[in-house]
Amino acid sequence: MNPSTDFVPAAFSTARTYRGLRITQVAEEAGVSRQLVNQIESGKARPYREAVMAIAAVLDFPPTFFRRPPALPSPEVLHFRKKARASGLAVERARSTAYLFGVVGGELLSRARLQFPRLPLANDLSPDGIEAAAVRVRAAAKIDQDVPIGNAVTFCEALGCPVGNFDAPHVAVDGFSWWGLGPFAMLNRAPWSRRRLSVMHELGHLVLHHGDHGVEEKEREAQAFRFAGAVLAPRGAFWREFPRPMGRYINWAALFDFKARWGMSLPAIVRRAFELDLLNPAQYRTANLHIRSNGWARREPGELEPEEPTLLAKIARNLLVHGTLGDARRGTDVSRHDFDLLSGFVTDEEASSGVTYLPPRPPNGEC
């Protein structure tokens, strides 16, 4: 009996962190020692075939998955909102999820051979440069500057950026994005208006921060927020339609109407108004205090159903019709469960029965 010569330790680490399992848990469920599993993941020991099969069974990955070196995005490339609050373990799980989403998305896109408009990238990160970048992105998607975006997630996907769900409500990460074979973004669960801002925020990172501009993290976040507001409500339209306050009096009924039309949360609206000098610092503070005191920062009135990704699921359904979905699944070296979960694909039988796949849950509420 000889040790496996094609086992890739990094693939094991990817599968383990994606499942949210610690080395001790894998060892217990696989029936091997913790020391051995630790040595296998670190590359200090090559596992025998029986150990590979046991690990594959515990992690629910095909054994072939552990022969493929994963190209994980680096922690620096993943653009996290509220990154300072993301634990190291959360970052590793996000990297694993991002890699697997990229594998599934890349496989589906390669088979669909769709033509997307070129995503306009920006190098001018000044406020005017960011506003101009937002105008170019809207133009690339053929959306007029005076028209609200109906579905922000679909808007992003129409530009060739697949969006996936990173369903981890206990992790303080609204979303993240990265450049792989192309642009990708993933979103955590959030209310409608906050999710719209999140997907545009991640699109902003892709457009603005595709290279090393020497910008600190706090400034990068502010730039991405400005881009998100500028795409959702372009400067000219915002100037014309934003209801001006009268002294300290803010017309909240009018702001809710503005929210309904442009699909922006109240904090995003008042932030955009402040950026465009339509609210002075005192009015801005008063508006945010009013939002917090009414509990709208946690649960905001006027919310619709959150927008969901559809691009990869539509491609998967088309492949199913043409009888090639099985080939696509096998091409990714992930289980059917994970392929369908990451792509968002649900069969007609599953939809009619109400059965849907749930994402892997970390034990004990950890990530």
DAKATA-V809053 format. One record per residue. N is the residue number from 0. RES is the residue in one small letter. SS is DSSP state (hx for helix, st for strand, lp for the rest). OMEGA is omega in degrees with one decimal (999 if undefined). Layout:
N & RES & SS & OMEGA
N & RES & SS & OMEGA
This chain:
0 & m & lp & -176.2
1 & n & lp & 176.2
2 & p & st & 177.4
3 & s & lp & -178.6
4 & t & lp & -176.7
5 & d & lp & 178.8
6 & f & lp & -178.3
7 & v & lp & -177.8
8 & p & hx & -178.7
9 & a & hx & 177.0
10 & a & hx & 176.4
11 & f & hx & 178.8
12 & s & hx & 178.8
13 & t & hx & -179.8
14 & a & hx & -177.8
15 & r & hx & -178.7
16 & t & hx & 175.2
17 & y & hx & 177.8
18 & r & hx & -179.9
19 & g & lp & -178.1
20 & l & lp & 174.2
21 & r & lp & -177.4
22 & i & hx & -179.9
23 & t & hx & -179.0
24 & q & hx & 177.1
25 & v & hx & -179.0
26 & a & hx & -178.7
27 & e & hx & -176.6
28 & e & hx & 179.8
29 & a & hx & 179.9
30 & g & lp & 176.8
31 & v & lp & -176.8
32 & s & lp & 177.0
33 & r & hx & -179.4
34 & q & hx & -179.1
35 & l & hx & -179.8
36 & v & hx & 178.1
37 & n & hx & 178.8
38 & q & hx & 178.5
39 & i & hx & -178.0
40 & e & hx & 179.9
41 & s & hx & -180.0
42 & g & lp & -179.8
43 & k & lp & 179.0
44 & a & lp & 176.0
45 & r & lp & -176.5
46 & p & lp & 170.8
47 & y & st & -176.4
48 & r & hx & -179.4
49 & e & hx & 178.6
50 & a & hx & 177.2
51 & v & hx & -179.7
52 & m & hx & 179.7
53 & a & hx & 178.7
54 & i & hx & 179.6
55 & a & hx & 180.0
56 & a & hx & -179.8
57 & v & hx & -176.6
58 & l & hx & 178.9
59 & d & lp & 173.1
60 & f & lp & 174.1
61 & p & lp & 178.7
62 & p & hx & 179.9
63 & t & hx & -179.8
64 & f & hx & -174.3
65 & f & hx & 174.6
66 & r & hx & -174.1
67 & r & lp & 177.0
68 & p & lp & -178.0
69 & p & lp & 175.7
70 & a & lp & -176.6
71 & l & lp & 171.9
72 & p & lp & 177.8
73 & s & lp & 178.4
74 & p & lp & -179.1
75 & e & lp & -177.6
76 & v & lp & 177.8
77 & l & lp & -177.5
78 & h & lp & -178.8
79 & f & lp & 162.9
80 & r & lp & -177.7
81 & k & lp & -173.2
82 & k & hx & -177.3
83 & a & hx & -178.0
84 & r & hx & 179.9
85 & a & lp & -179.7
86 & s & lp & 178.3
87 & g & hx & 179.7
88 & l & hx & 177.0
89 & a & hx & 178.6
90 & v & hx & -179.5
91 & e & hx & 177.9
92 & r & hx & 177.8
93 & a & hx & 178.8
94 & r & hx & 178.7
95 & s & hx & 178.9
96 & t & hx & 179.0
97 & a & hx & 179.7
98 & y & hx & -178.1
99 & l & hx & 175.8
100 & f & hx & 177.1
101 & g & hx & 177.5
102 & v & hx & -179.6
103 & v & hx & 179.7
104 & g & hx & 178.9
105 & g & hx & 178.6
106 & e & hx & -178.9
107 & l & hx & -179.5
108 & l & hx & 179.9
109 & s & hx & 179.4
110 & r & hx & -179.4
111 & a & hx & 179.9
112 & r & lp & 179.4
113 & l & lp & 176.8
114 & q & lp & 179.1
115 & f & lp & 173.6
116 & p & lp & 179.5
117 & r & lp & 179.2
118 & l & lp & -177.4
119 & p & lp & 178.9
120 & l & lp & -176.1
121 & a & lp & 173.6
122 & n & lp & 177.9
123 & d & lp & -176.9
124 & l & lp & 173.1
125 & s & lp & 177.4
126 & p & hx & 178.7
127 & d & hx & 177.9
128 & g & hx & 178.8
129 & i & hx & 176.9
130 & e & hx & 179.3
131 & a & hx & 178.1
132 & a & hx & 178.4
133 & a & hx & 177.7
134 & v & hx & -179.0
135 & r & hx & 179.9
136 & v & hx & 176.5
137 & r & hx & -179.9
138 & a & hx & 178.7
139 & a & hx & 178.4
140 & a & lp & 178.9
141 & k & lp & 175.6
142 & i & lp & -178.9
143 & d & lp & -176.1
144 & q & lp & -179.2
145 & d & lp & -175.6
146 & v & lp & 175.5
147 & p & lp & 177.5
148 & i & lp & -176.1
149 & g & lp & -178.7
150 & n & lp & -174.3
151 & a & hx & 179.6
152 & v & hx & 177.1
153 & t & hx & 176.4
154 & f & hx & -179.6
155 & c & hx & -178.3
156 & e & hx & 178.4
157 & a & hx & 176.6
158 & l & lp & 177.4
159 & g & lp & 178.4
160 & c & lp & 177.7
161 & p & st & -179.9
162 & v & st & 177.3
163 & g & st & 178.6
164 & n & st & 172.8
165 & f & lp & -168.2
166 & d & lp & -179.2
167 & a & lp & -174.3
168 & p & lp & -179.9
169 & h & lp & 179.6
170 & v & lp & -176.2
171 & a & lp & 178.0
172 & v & lp & 179.9
173 & d & lp & -179.3
174 & g & st & 174.5
175 & f & st & -176.5
176 & s & st & -178.7
177 & w & st & 173.3
178 & w & st & 172.7
179 & g & lp & 169.8
180 & l & lp & 176.6
181 & g & lp & 178.5
182 & p & st & 175.9
183 & f & st & 175.7
184 & a & st & 174.9
185 & m & st & -176.6
186 & l & st & 170.7
187 & n & lp & 177.9
188 & r & lp & -179.8
189 & a & lp & 175.6
190 & p & lp & -172.6
191 & w & hx & -173.7
192 & s & hx & 178.7
193 & r & hx & 178.1
194 & r & hx & 176.7
195 & r & hx & 177.4
196 & l & hx & -177.6
197 & s & hx & -177.0
198 & v & hx & 176.7
199 & m & hx & 174.6
200 & h & hx & 179.7
201 & e & hx & 174.6
202 & l & hx & 177.3
203 & g & hx & 176.5
204 & h & hx & -178.6
205 & l & hx & -178.4
206 & v & hx & -172.3
207 & l & hx & -168.6
208 & h & lp & 179.7
209 & h & lp & 178.6
210 & g & lp & 179.9
211 & d & lp & 179.5
212 & h & lp & -179.9
213 & g & lp & -177.5
214 & v & lp & 178.8
215 & e & lp & -173.7
216 & e & hx & -178.3
217 & k & hx & 180.0
218 & e & hx & 176.7
219 & r & hx & 178.8
220 & e & hx & 179.3
221 & a & hx & 178.6
222 & q & hx & 178.7
223 & a & hx & 176.3
224 & f & hx & 179.8
225 & r & hx & 178.1
226 & f & hx & -178.5
227 & a & hx & 178.5
228 & g & hx & -178.3
229 & a & hx & 177.7
230 & v & hx & -179.1
231 & l & hx & -179.2
232 & a & lp & -177.6
233 & p & lp & -171.1
234 & r & hx & -178.0
235 & g & hx & -179.7
236 & a & hx & 179.7
237 & f & hx & 179.8
238 & w & hx & -177.2
239 & r & hx & -168.4
240 & e & hx & -177.7
241 & f & lp & -179.9
242 & p & lp & -177.3
243 & r & lp & 175.0
244 & p & lp & 174.6
245 & m & st & -174.3
246 & g & lp & 178.8
247 & r & lp & -177.7
248 & y & st & 176.9
249 & i & lp & -178.2
250 & n & lp & -174.6
251 & w & hx & 176.8
252 & a & hx & 177.9
253 & a & hx & 178.3
254 & l & hx & 176.4
255 & f & hx & 174.4
256 & d & hx & 177.8
257 & f & hx & 178.0
258 & k & hx & -178.6
259 & a & hx & -178.3
260 & r & hx & -171.8
261 & w & hx & 176.3
262 & g & lp & 179.8
263 & m & lp & 175.6
264 & s & lp & 179.0
265 & l & hx & 176.8
266 & p & hx & 179.6
267 & a & hx & 179.7
268 & i & hx & -177.0
269 & v & hx & 176.2
270 & r & hx & 179.4
271 & r & hx & 178.7
272 & a & hx & 178.0
273 & f & hx & 178.6
274 & e & hx & -177.2
275 & l & lp & 176.4
276 & d & lp & 175.1
277 & l & lp & 170.2
278 & l & lp & 175.2
279 & n & lp & -176.6
280 & p & hx & -179.5
281 & a & hx & 178.5
282 & q & hx & 179.1
283 & y & hx & 178.3
284 & r & hx & 179.9
285 & t & hx & -179.9
286 & a & hx & -179.7
287 & n & hx & 176.5
288 & l & hx & 178.6
289 & h & hx & 179.1
290 & i & hx & -178.7
291 & r & hx & -175.8
292 & s & hx & 177.9
293 & n & lp & -179.9
294 & g & lp & -177.5
295 & w & lp & 176.8
296 & a & lp & 179.3
297 & r & lp & -179.5
298 & r & lp & -172.7
299 & e & lp & 176.8
300 & p & lp & 174.8
301 & g & lp & -178.7
302 & e & lp & 174.3
303 & l & lp & 175.9
304 & e & lp & 179.2
305 & p & lp & 179.7
306 & e & lp & -175.7
307 & e & lp & 174.0
308 & p & lp & 178.7
309 & t & lp & -170.6
310 & l & hx & -175.1
311 & l & hx & 178.4
312 & a & hx & 178.1
313 & k & hx & 177.7
314 & i & hx & 179.8
315 & a & hx & 179.4
316 & r & hx & 178.4
317 & n & hx & 177.2
318 & l & hx & 176.9
319 & l & hx & 179.4
320 & v & hx & -177.7
321 & h & lp & 174.5
322 & g & lp & -177.5
323 & t & lp & -179.0
324 & l & hx & 178.3
325 & g & hx & 177.3
326 & d & hx & 179.6
327 & a & hx & 178.6
328 & r & hx & -178.9
329 & r & hx & -179.0
330 & g & lp & -177.9
331 & t & lp & -176.8
332 & d & lp & 170.1
333 & v & lp & -178.7
334 & s & lp & 176.1
335 & r & hx & 178.6
336 & h & hx & -176.4
337 & d & hx & 177.4
338 & f & hx & -178.4
339 & d & hx & 178.3
340 & l & hx & -176.2
341 & l & hx & 179.8
342 & s & hx & -176.5
343 & g & lp & -176.3
344 & f & lp & 176.5
345 & v & lp & 179.3
346 & t & lp & 178.2
347 & d & hx & -179.5
348 & e & hx & 179.1
349 & e & hx & -179.8
350 & a & hx & -177.8
351 & s & hx & -179.3
352 & s & hx & -178.3
353 & g & lp & -179.4
354 & v & lp & 175.0
355 & t & lp & 178.2
356 & y & lp & 174.7
357 & l & lp & 178.9
358 & p & lp & 177.6
359 & p & lp & -177.8
360 & r & lp & 176.3
361 & p & lp & 178.9
362 & p & hx & 173.0
363 & n & hx & 176.0
364 & g & hx & -179.4
365 & e & lp & 176.5
366 & c & lp & 999
